[in-house]
Amino acid sequence: MAAYFGKISEENVKNNLVLIYQLLDEILDFGYPENSETGTLKTFITQQGIKSQHQTKKSSLRSPAR
């Protein structure tokens, strides 16, 4: 899934629910694993994922000097 929409987070899962369903549908056949190679999946599922706009910021706080 990370190949489609980057880091797996709650926001990305919500934004890409349809894409995740399509991936699971292609990967599992009647509950049995079938194909999970990214290159092969991209030939069947051509839609791009939505990457979250939220980026993590590095903290500018420093530990007190000792």
C-alpha positions as CSV (number, residue, x, y, z in Angstrom):
1,M,0.0,0.0,0.0
2,A,2.9,2.3,0.7
3,A,3.8,2.2,-3.0
4,Y,0.4,3.8,-3.8
5,F,0.0,6.5,-1.2
6,G,3.2,6.8,0.9
7,K,3.3,6.4,4.6
8,I,0.4,4.4,6.1
9,S,-1.5,6.6,8.5
10,E,-5.1,6.9,9.6
11,E,-5.6,9.9,7.3
12,N,-4.2,8.1,4.3
13,V,-6.3,5.1,5.0
14,K,-9.5,7.3,5.1
15,N,-8.5,9.1,1.9
16,N,-7.7,5.9,0.0
17,L,-10.4,3.5,1.2
18,V,-11.5,2.6,-2.3
19,L,-8.0,2.0,-3.5
20,I,-7.2,-0.2,-0.5
21,Y,-10.4,-2.2,-1.2
22,Q,-9.2,-2.7,-4.8
23,L,-5.7,-3.7,-3.7
24,L,-7.2,-6.3,-1.2
25,D,-9.5,-7.6,-3.9
26,E,-6.6,-8.2,-6.3
27,I,-4.3,-9.6,-3.6
28,L,-6.8,-12.1,-2.1
29,D,-8.9,-14.5,-4.1
30,F,-11.6,-16.2,-2.1
31,G,-9.6,-15.4,1.1
32,Y,-6.4,-17.0,-0.3
33,P,-3.3,-14.9,-1.1
34,E,-2.9,-14.7,-4.9
35,N,-0.6,-11.8,-6.1
36,S,1.1,-9.2,-4.0
37,E,3.9,-7.9,-6.3
38,T,3.6,-4.1,-6.7
39,G,4.6,-4.2,-10.4
40,T,1.9,-6.7,-11.3
41,L,-0.7,-4.9,-9.2
42,K,0.0,-1.6,-10.9
43,T,-0.9,-3.1,-14.3
44,F,-4.4,-3.8,-12.9
45,I,-4.9,-0.9,-10.6
46,T,-3.8,2.3,-12.3
47,Q,-5.4,4.9,-10.0
48,Q,-2.9,6.9,-7.9
49,G,-3.4,7.2,-4.2
50,I,-4.0,10.5,-2.4
51,K,-1.1,11.4,-0.2
52,S,-1.9,13.3,3.0
53,Q,-1.1,17.0,3.2
54,H,-0.1,16.7,6.8
55,Q,3.7,16.6,7.2
56,T,5.5,16.0,10.4
57,K,7.4,19.0,11.7
58,K,10.7,18.6,13.6
59,S,10.5,20.0,17.1
60,S,12.7,23.1,17.7
61,L,12.7,22.4,21.4
62,R,16.1,21.6,22.9
63,S,16.9,19.9,26.1
64,P,18.1,22.3,28.8
65,A,21.9,22.8,29.1
66,R,23.5,21.1,32.0
